Amino acid sequence: MARVTGPAPTVETDLGWALGVVFRSYVRSATQVMNDLPGGPRGYQVLTAAADEAPRNQLALAQHLGVDRTVMTYLIDDLTAAGLVERRPDPADRRARHIVLTDAGRDRLTALERCLRAAEERVLEPLDATDRVVLRELLQRLATRSGSEHGTACNVVDDLSAARHLDLPRS
């Protein structure tokens, strides 16, 4: 086995430590942005999915986001009560309802996206503009090609929530 020569490794050279520090910084920033949104990050994902061109019924939306259909019902109820989405009858299936953004929901999503982008920029502030683009591209490549078991954005949210309970090194 070949031995690597050079300076002894330190915590600052550990990939896990670096990812953890950046991850916690991002989670703190994103949580602040979505703090008062019904459903928090999942609510944001529903708004984003509802903004897509293709209308989705509640069950398809739950499957797409990897959310239990019962949980999705409560989440849609909360977003509806906040005036951000509405359920519209599906002309092809009168039992199904399409989840559609309201004008207030579209405005809120636009504001959330702007605030999330600002939060991301604060996290990435130590990098110049070119490095930010490169980092985003590399992370996207890793996330989509690493054989990740996550599969859906909501599974990632579940992992983020679970990670808050782990004894991870603090930044």
C-alpha positions in Angstrom: 0.0 0.0 0.0 1.4 3.4 -1.0 1.9 5.9 1.7 1.0 9.5 1.0 3.7 11.9 1.9 3.3 15.5 2.9 1.9 17.4 5.8 -0.1 15.4 8.3 -3.8 15.5 7.8 -5.8 17.9 9.9 -9.5 18.3 10.6 -9.5 21.1 8.0 -8.4 18.7 5.3 -11.1 16.2 6.1 -13.9 16.1 3.5 -16.5 15.1 6.0 -15.7 18.0 8.3 -15.7 20.5 5.5 -19.0 19.2 4.1 -20.5 19.3 7.6 -19.5 22.9 8.2 -20.9 24.1 4.9 -24.0 21.9 5.3 -24.8 23.3 8.8 -24.3 26.8 7.5 -26.7 26.3 4.6 -29.3 24.6 6.8 -29.2 27.5 9.3 -29.7 30.0 6.5 -32.4 28.0 4.6 -34.3 27.3 7.8 -34.5 31.0 8.6 -35.8 31.7 5.1 -38.6 29.1 5.3 -39.3 29.4 9.0 -42.8 30.8 8.7 -43.8 28.8 5.6 -46.3 26.0 6.3 -44.4 22.8 6.0 -41.0 24.5 5.9 -38.7 22.9 3.3 -41.5 20.5 2.2 -43.9 23.4 1.8 -41.3 25.0 -0.4 -41.0 21.8 -2.5 -44.7 21.6 -2.9 -44.9 25.3 -4.1 -42.0 24.6 -6.5 -43.7 21.4 -7.9 -47.1 23.2 -8.2 -45.4 25.9 -10.2 -44.5 23.4 -12.9 -46.3 23.5 -16.2 -47.9 20.0 -15.9 -50.7 20.0 -13.4 -50.4 17.3 -10.7 -53.0 15.8 -8.5 -52.3 15.4 -4.8 -51.3 11.7 -5.0 -49.0 12.3 -8.0 -47.4 15.2 -6.2 -46.9 13.1 -3.0 -45.3 10.4 -5.1 -43.1 12.8 -7.0 -41.8 14.4 -3.8 -41.6 11.1 -1.9 -44.0 12.3 0.8 -46.5 10.0 2.5 -49.9 10.7 1.0 -51.4 11.4 4.5 -48.6 13.8 5.3 -49.2 15.4 1.9 -52.9 15.9 2.7 -52.0 17.9 5.9 -49.3 19.8 4.1 -51.7 20.8 1.3 -54.4 21.7 3.9 -51.9 24.1 5.6 -50.7 25.6 2.3 -54.4 26.1 1.2 -55.3 27.7 4.6 -52.4 30.1 4.0 -53.8 30.9 0.6 -50.7 29.7 -1.3 -52.3 26.7 -3.2 -55.7 25.6 -4.1 -57.2 22.3 -5.1 -59.0 22.3 -8.5 -61.1 19.4 -9.8 -59.3 17.2 -12.4 -61.5 17.2 -15.5 -60.4 13.7 -16.3 -61.1 12.3 -12.8 -63.7 14.0 -10.6 -62.3 12.3 -7.5 -58.8 13.8 -8.0 -57.8 17.4 -7.4 -55.0 19.3 -9.1 -52.7 21.3 -6.8 -52.3 24.8 -8.3 -50.4 27.9 -7.0 -52.5 30.9 -6.2 -51.3 34.3 -7.2 -50.2 34.7 -3.5 -48.4 31.4 -3.7 -46.6 32.4 -6.9 -45.5 35.7 -5.2 -44.4 33.8 -2.1 -42.4 31.3 -4.1 -40.7 34.1 -6.0 -39.8 35.8 -2.7 -38.6 32.5 -1.2 -36.4 31.8 -4.2 -34.9 35.2 -3.9 -34.2 34.8 -0.2 -32.8 31.3 -0.7 -30.5 32.6 -3.3 -29.3 35.3 -1.0 -28.8 32.7 1.8 -26.8 30.6 -0.6 -24.7 33.5 -1.6 -23.9 34.2 2.1 -22.8 30.6 2.5 -20.6 30.8 -0.6 -19.3 34.3 0.1 -15.7 33.2 0.6 -15.6 32.0 -3.0 -15.4 34.3 -6.1 -18.1 34.2 -8.7 -16.3 31.6 -10.9 -15.6 29.3 -8.0 -19.3 29.5 -6.9 -20.4 28.3 -10.4 -17.8 25.5 -10.4 -18.8 24.4 -6.9 -22.4 24.3 -7.8 -21.7 22.3 -11.0 -19.5 19.8 -9.1 -22.0 19.3 -6.3 -24.8 18.8 -8.8 -22.7 16.2 -10.6 -21.9 14.4 -7.4 -25.5 14.6 -6.2 -26.9 13.2 -9.4 -24.3 10.6 -10.3 -23.0 9.3 -7.0 -25.5 6.5 -6.7 -27.2 8.4 -4.0 -30.0 6.6 -2.3 -32.0 9.8 -1.8 -33.9 9.8 -5.0 -36.3 12.6 -4.1 -35.9 16.1 -2.7 -38.1 15.2 0.3 -35.9 12.3 1.2 -33.0 14.7 1.3 -35.2 16.9 3.6 -35.8 13.9 5.9 -32.0 13.3 5.9 -31.4 16.9 6.8 -33.9 16.6 9.7 -32.3 13.4 10.9 -28.8 15.0 10.6 -29.8 17.7 13.1 -30.1 15.0 15.7 -26.7 13.5 15.0 -23.7 14.5 17.1 -21.9 16.1 14.2 -18.8 18.3 14.8 -19.8 21.9 15.2 -18.3 24.7 13.1 
